[in-house]
């Protein structure tokens, strides 16, 4: 009998989550290399995580349709572009040779560029977790990192049930409606079984 992972206790869901992510070898390599960068408050976030689960759930190759891997960190000590660019350039060396790019962003700087890009103001974030909380879909509010000793830290403020159920649920706390709708249109093309809930 097929197990409905979305209805399991959360600790068992996390075990299934980790098992699915472990099938994506690029994701595992990014996690391992990112741990070596030792960035403050870092997580691998969003798309590469839930999309890997969707691929596993729908029988696609684990890395199918994943355009990049987003690495978020939080350093409020220096909000200059030059400081962030130093980290980005270090990342180019660390993640060189991988089949897709790794995008590195300091979440302490998001408020400096968010409004010009998306048309709505963004209050300064207080942590990487606070930034994850504002992603356009609750399904996307995910972060994973490797801690000393190889322990996985999983941040999932809305749980994992929607991820395993292939449900995209809007998170209208910051990102505008257009961002959610543009992303979900692409997701539906790659994962037709996805249920997209409407913007409220």
CORPEHU-V16717 format. One record per backbone hydrogen bond with DSSP energy under -0.5 kcal/mol. NH is the residue of the N-H (numbers start at 1). CO is the residue of the C=O. If there is no record, write none. Layout:
# CORPEHU-V16717
NH/CO
NH/CO
This chain:
# CORPEHU-V16717
5/3
7/4
8/5
12/9
13/9
14/10
15/11
16/12
17/13
18/14
19/15
20/16
21/17
22/18
23/20
24/21
25/23
28/24
29/25
30/26
31/27
32/28
33/29
34/30
35/31
36/32
37/33
37/34
38/34
38/35
42/39
43/72
44/144
45/43
45/70
46/142
48/45
49/46
50/46
51/47
52/48
53/49
54/50
55/51
56/52
57/53
58/54
59/56
60/55
64/61
66/63
67/65
69/101
70/45
71/69
71/103
72/43
72/70
73/105
74/40
78/75
84/80
85/81
86/82
87/83
88/84
89/85
90/86
91/87
92/88
93/89
94/90
95/91
96/93
98/95
101/67
103/69
103/101
104/102
105/71
107/73
107/105
109/106
110/107
112/109
113/109
113/110
114/110
117/113
118/114
119/115
131/127
132/128
133/129
134/131
135/132
138/169
139/169
140/137
141/137
141/138
142/140
143/155
144/44
145/153
147/151
150/147
151/147
151/148
153/145
154/152
155/143
155/153
156/154
158/141
159/156
164/160
165/161
166/162
166/163
167/162
168/195
169/167
171/136
173/171
174/171
175/134
179/176
180/176
181/177
182/178
183/179
184/180
185/181
186/182
187/183
188/184
189/185
190/186
191/187
194/191
195/166
196/194
197/168
197/195
